[in-house]
Amino acid sequence: MQAFIFELLPDREQELDMRKISGACRFVFNKALGIQKENHEAVNKFIGYVSMAKQLTQWRSSEETPWLKEAPCHPLQHALKDLDRAYKNFFAGRADFPRFKKKGSRSSYRCRNCTFCHHERRQLYRPTEQL
């Protein structure tokens, strides 16, 4: 697979929007990880992606987190998919237990069509299929 890397030159407003989206993705990942840890300690079961995506809909419509509506839903869903994959890799013995994400240098998110936006490096990765 080949990928193209584009340099992003966002203005202040666009950069703020990108930071909000990556912060919302981090919040969703961490909240879902907290729920997964509590559930695993109590019942020793894993909550699948579909159940967590239903909770995401509730979080977006909640009065406690009205700012989640400002972020597009696809990057938030990808954050839940990333957590789901991290748990599956852990249970298969391919990775360590998932850790909470913290604000910092690895702030990024994925959009539709597998586009990966890394706003700290100001790069956009767009994979293409090989011919």
Secondary structure as UniProt FT lines:
FT   STRAND          2..7
FT   HELIX           12..43
FT   HELIX           49..61
FT   HELIX           66..70
FT   HELIX           73..91
FT   TURN            92..93
FT   TURN            105..106
FT   STRAND          109..110
FT   HELIX           112..114
FT   STRAND          116..118
FT   TURN            119..122
FT   STRAND          123..128
//
